[in-house]
Amino acid sequence: MSSRCRKWLFALLLACSPLGARELVVCADPDDLPYSHAEAGGFENRVARVVAEEIGATLRIAWQPLRRGVVRKTLGTGACDALAGVPVGMEGVATTAPYYRSAYVVVQRRDDAAIMSFDDARLRDMIVGVQLVGADMAAAPPALALARRGIVANVRGYPVFGDTPAAQRMIDAVAAGTLDAAFLWGPQAGYYVQRSGRPLTMTTVRDRGEQFSIAMAVRKDDTALRDELDAALARAHERIAAVLREYGVPVVETSP
């Protein structure tokens, strides 16, 4: 065998071997259920694994807390190729087409008449829970929506950081009767409602301003990877939908 043929054969074998296998690196938080968790998985990690399989890559999770400066600390440092679970059009990155759209929901006890809008007059007489996000305790969209309607005194804020996730604490409070209703981002609510020991209901808020489309993100100049992930997400639509159903994610159907 000639020297040229041996070099070609070596290159081919290397490309086909595990050492030459492609890797998709996704940054994820090690303790942020239902999205991601170093031991318990999470649905965003499951979606990332499906996408990696679709592009013929091995998924590797780069674990780090995803709080402030997420883009700078992840894609900006080259720690990973992609992020899952970001809003479409997020600044500083290139985002794929959405792989689901969800909304804020109201969690109540099953025997209570459903609240469907922030304009429901009953909210003025109910003890209502909302999330407070970030180190500065900024109000999540439902808290702002209630405040715009003058519903403040009967609202209870739950900080994101604590011994257990805010969503879990809020749903436990509804189940125990210390809250009449809790406004939560749908994917968080769905996961913990499934695991509650009490029968609860979850109603999607009708206000369109409380609905958001969710995508994957890559570095702003990496449009080739963005397009490849887009195609993979489209091919894996049914597999991803099955993962979302398993985790209780309420999906809002978009108009054609």
N, C-alpha and C positions, 0 to 999 in steps of 0.2 A: 504494500500500500504506500502510495506517495505521501510525502510530508504534507502536501496541501490537503489531501483527502483525510489524513489523520486529524488535522486541525479542524476541518469541517465536521467530522464525526464527533470530536470532543465538544465542540460548541453545541451540536444538536443534543447530545446526551446531557449536557449541563442545563440546557433550557428545559428538558423534560424531567429533570431530577428535582427533589424537594428543595435543594439549595437554590435552584433557579426559579422556583415557584413564585408567582406574583402574590403580593400582600396588599390588602386594603387596611389601612390603619385609621381607626375611628376613635376620637377622644370621647370619653364618657365619664360621668360621675360615679364613684364606687358606692354611693349611698343615696340614691334618689329614686326610689320606687314611686310610681310604677314604670318610670322611664328606663332606669338602669340601676344595676346593683352588682357588686363584685361577686356575690355568692348566689343571689336569687334571680339573676338575669335581668328582666325588664323588657318591655315590648319594643323600645327603640333599639336595644341591642339585638333583639330577634329580627327586626326589620333590616338592620345593618348586615346581619349574617345572611339573610335571604339575598340581599343585593350583591354581597361579595360572591356568593355562589353563582349568581346570574352572570357576573363578569369574569368568572373563572379564577377568582382570587381567594386566598385564605384571609379570614378576618382576624385582625389583631386589635384588641382594645387597649388604648393608652389611658390608663385610669388617672384621673385627677379631679378634685372638686371643681365644679363649673359654676362659679358665682360671678363676681365682678371681673371685667376684663376677659370674658370668655374667648373672644376671637383672638385677641392679642396673645393670650397664654397658650392657645392651641394651634390653630392654623398659622398664626403670626410667627410662632417660633419653629414651625416645621414639626411639631410633636405628632401631628397626624395629618391625614389626607382629607378627612371629611368630618363633619359633625352631623348628627341626626337630630330631628325634632326642633328645627328652627322655623320661625315664621317666614313665609314667602316674602322676598324683597328685603330681607334683613340687610342693614347697611354694612359695608366693608367686606362683603363676601359675594360669591356667585351662588344663587340658590337654584335647585332643581324645580321642576313642576311639583305641585303638592301631591303627597301620597295619602293624605286624608285632610278633611276639614271638620273641625269640631266647634263646640260652643260652650259658653258658661251655662251651668245647670243649677237648678234649685233642688236640694235634697230635703225631704220631709218624711215624717212618719206616715206609714201607708194609709192610715185612716183619715188623714187631713186632706181637705180639698186642695188641689194642685195650684200653686202659684206659677203663672206662665209669663209674667212680664213685670218689669220694675214699676209699672204704672198701677199695679194691683193695689187698691186702697187698703187692703188688709195688712200690708207690710208696715203700716204706721203703728199698728198695735201688736206686732209680733217681735219676739227677741230673735234677731237675725245675725248670723255669723258671716264674716268676710275674712279674706286673707290679707295680711300685711306682708309685703315682699321687700327683700333687701335689708342691708344693715341699717338704713335710714327709715325703716318701717313705712315705705311708700305704700299707698293704697292701690290694690288691684282694681281692674275695671269695674267690677260690681260695686265696690265701695264708692267709687266716683259717681256711678250711675245713681246710687241711692242718695248720695249727698246732693246731687243736682236737683233731686226731688224733695229736698228738705228732710230726708229720713236719716237722722244722725243719732239721736239720743238713745234709741233702742238697738243700735248696731254694736256688735262685739267684734273686736279685731283679734285675729290669731296670727302671731308672728310665724314666719316660715321656719325659723330655726328653733329647735327644741328637742326634747328627748325622743319624741316621735314626730312624724310629718304633720304639718298643720292640717292637711286634709283628713288624716286619720283622727286627729283630736276633734275636729269639727263634726265629723260624722258620728263619732262616739257621743258627742254632746247632743246631737239631734236624737240619737237612739235613746239616750238617758233622759231626754225631756228638758234639758237645760237650755237648749236652743229650739225654737219653733221651726226654723229653716236655716239652711246654709247655702250660700252662693259659692260655687266652686268651678274651676276649669274642668270640663267634662272628663278628660282622661283620668285625672286624679280621683274625681268623684266615683266614676264607674268601678275603678279598682277596689276602693275601700267599701263601697256599697255592697259589692259582691261578697265581701268578707265580714260584713257586719252580722252580729248575732241577733239583730232585731230586723223586722220587715220594714224596709224603707222604700220610698219612691224617688225617682230622679227625673225631673222635667226640664227639657231644653228651653232656655230663655228665648223668646221669639224675637227680641230686638237684634237686628242684623249686625249692629255695631259690636256685639259681644261674640261674634263668630270669627274664627281665624283659620287660615290654610297653613298647613305644616309641611315642610320640605327638608331636604338635606342640603348642606352647604359645603362648598370647597373654597380654596383661595380665589380671590377675585379674578386673577389672570389664568386660572386653570379651567378654561371653558371646555377643553377636550374631555377632562374627567367629568365635569358637570354634564356634558351631553351623553357620556357613556352611562352615568348613573341614571339619567333621565330615561334612557332606553331600557335599562334594567328594571327600573321601577314600573314602567309600563308593562313589561313582560310578566312581572311578578305581581300584578295587581290582585289576583285572587288569593295568592299565598299571603300577601300583606293584609288583606281584608280578614283572613282567617285569624291572623295574629291579633288584630285589633278586637275582633269579637271575643277571643279568648280572654283578653284583659278587660273586657267591659267598656271599651272606648265608644262613647256615643258619636256616631259619624253623621254629619249634616250633608245631605245630598246637594250638590251644586246644580244650578240650572244649566241646561245645555246651551 
